[in-house]
Amino acid sequence: MLYKPVNLNVFLVVLVSFREGALPLHVPARRSRRKARRRYFNAPSHIRRRLMSAPLSKELRAKYKVRSMPIRKGDEVQIVRGERKDTTSAKVVRVYRKKFVIHIERVQCRKSNGAYVPIGIHPSNDRRNLLERKAAGKLAGEDKNKYTEETIES
């Protein structure tokens, strides 16, 4: 049986701002395509978080020496490729790990009954702007387990 090629809408999103949080994680590549696909689709939620990472722009890659970061609710993104490309930024409304998609505000389609539903976009098709998020994570780690004389005496 021959398979017909599927026409997929490809989106690219650029992150404008984000909340403070975790540092990026490395996910090792697998050699076997079959095993890699099995692990990808059967991955638990805590691993799907790492798999649902978004690449950074070239300037941010050079500045922070990080290629991608896991995406989170509340991050501001900008779609720069695909039929829904836009120059304005919008927030990530939901990170849907079960379906490997993110929902962005104002990116939705209208159903036949008039209701609006969000369109899922894969997070690898967006880029993030790290500005405060990475710096805040480093600052939080510096004061960890550090005690002064005032805190010990009280």
C-alpha positions in Angstrom: 0.0 0.0 0.0 1.4 3.4 -0.9 1.1 6.3 1.5 0.1 9.7 0.5 2.2 12.6 1.8 0.4 14.6 4.4 0.3 18.4 4.1 1.3 19.7 7.6 1.1 23.3 8.6 4.5 24.4 9.9 4.7 27.2 12.4 7.7 28.9 13.9 7.3 30.9 17.1 9.7 33.4 18.7 9.6 33.8 22.4 9.5 37.4 23.5 9.5 37.1 27.3 9.1 34.4 29.9 8.7 33.7 33.6 11.6 32.9 35.8 12.5 29.2 36.0 14.6 26.1 35.3 17.7 25.8 33.2 17.8 23.9 29.9 18.4 20.1 29.9 20.1 17.9 27.4 18.2 15.0 25.9 20.6 12.4 24.4 19.9 11.1 20.8 19.2 7.4 20.1 20.6 5.4 17.3 17.7 3.2 16.4 14.8 5.1 14.8 12.3 2.5 16.1 13.5 2.8 19.7 13.7 6.5 19.5 10.1 6.8 18.3 8.9 4.3 20.9 10.6 6.3 23.7 9.3 9.6 22.3 5.6 8.6 22.1 5.6 6.5 25.3 7.6 9.2 27.4 6.2 10.1 30.8 5.2 13.7 31.5 8.5 14.7 33.2 10.5 13.6 30.1 7.9 15.2 27.7 8.7 18.5 29.4 12.3 18.2 28.1 11.2 17.0 24.7 8.9 20.0 24.3 11.8 22.5 24.1 11.9 25.5 21.9 15.1 26.7 20.0 16.6 30.1 20.7 17.4 32.9 18.2 21.0 33.2 17.0 21.6 36.3 19.1 20.4 34.6 22.3 22.4 31.4 21.4 25.5 33.4 21.2 24.7 35.4 24.4 23.7 32.6 26.7 25.4 29.6 24.9 22.1 27.6 25.1 20.4 26.2 22.0 17.0 25.5 23.4 14.9 25.6 26.6 11.7 23.8 27.8 8.6 25.9 27.1 6.2 26.9 29.9 2.8 28.4 30.4 3.1 32.2 30.6 5.9 32.6 28.1 5.4 35.2 25.4 5.9 33.9 21.9 5.7 35.2 18.3 4.8 33.1 15.3 7.2 33.9 12.5 6.5 31.2 10.0 3.4 29.4 8.7 -0.1 30.6 7.7 -0.7 32.2 11.1 2.5 34.2 11.2 2.2 37.5 13.1 4.6 40.3 14.2 2.9 40.7 17.6 3.7 38.5 20.6 1.2 36.4 22.5 1.3 34.3 25.7 1.4 30.5 25.9 -2.0 29.6 27.4 -1.4 25.9 27.9 1.4 23.4 27.5 -0.4 20.2 26.4 2.2 17.5 27.1 -0.1 14.6 26.2 -0.4 15.8 22.6 3.0 17.4 22.4 1.5 20.9 21.6 1.3 24.3 23.0 -1.8 26.6 22.8 -1.1 30.3 22.2 -3.7 33.0 22.9 -5.4 34.4 19.7 -4.3 31.3 17.7 -7.6 29.6 17.3 -10.1 28.4 14.7 -13.9 28.7 14.6 -16.1 25.6 14.8 -19.3 25.2 12.8 -21.3 25.9 15.9 -19.5 29.3 16.4 -17.3 28.2 19.3 -13.5 28.9 19.1 -10.9 26.2 19.8 -7.2 26.7 20.2 -4.8 25.4 17.5 -2.0 23.2 18.8 1.5 24.2 17.8 4.6 22.0 18.5 7.0 23.9 20.7 10.0 23.0 18.6 8.6 25.5 16.2 9.2 28.5 18.5 12.2 30.4 19.8 12.7 31.8 23.3 14.1 35.0 24.7 15.9 34.2 27.9 16.6 37.8 29.2 15.7 37.4 32.9 14.7 33.7 33.2 18.1 32.2 33.0 19.8 34.9 35.1 17.2 34.5 37.8 17.8 30.8 37.9 21.5 31.3 38.4 20.9 34.0 41.1 18.6 31.6 43.0 21.3 28.9 43.0 24.0 31.2 44.4 22.3 31.9 47.7 21.3 28.2 48.2 22.4 26.8 51.6 24.3 30.0 52.5 23.8 31.1 56.1 24.9 34.3 57.8 25.5 34.8 61.5 22.2 36.7 61.9 20.2 33.7 60.6 22.0 31.3 62.8 21.6 33.4 66.0 17.9 34.0 65.5 
